[in-house]
Amino acid sequence: MQKQLTAIIEREGDSYVSLCPEFDIASQGDTIEEARKNLREALGLFFETASPSEIRARFHEEVYVTQVEVAIG
């Protein structure tokens, strides 16, 4: 079974950090593609080893990625 999950990737110094907010699982890589690939691998390992109850407990069904405007300074 395939499922679409969110991947948030941001630059951190000389590398990239990737996060899947639905399961709060993160990884990293030297490039955007490597960070995405490593996140996919981390998620795959989680699904291979986690019990069905742990998967259900960690899953956040509603995740919203948006922007907010705030005054700085």
Beta strands, then each sheet from edge to edge (+ up, - down):
strand 1: 8-12
strand 2: 15-20
strand 3: 25-29
sheet 1: 1+ 2- 3+
end
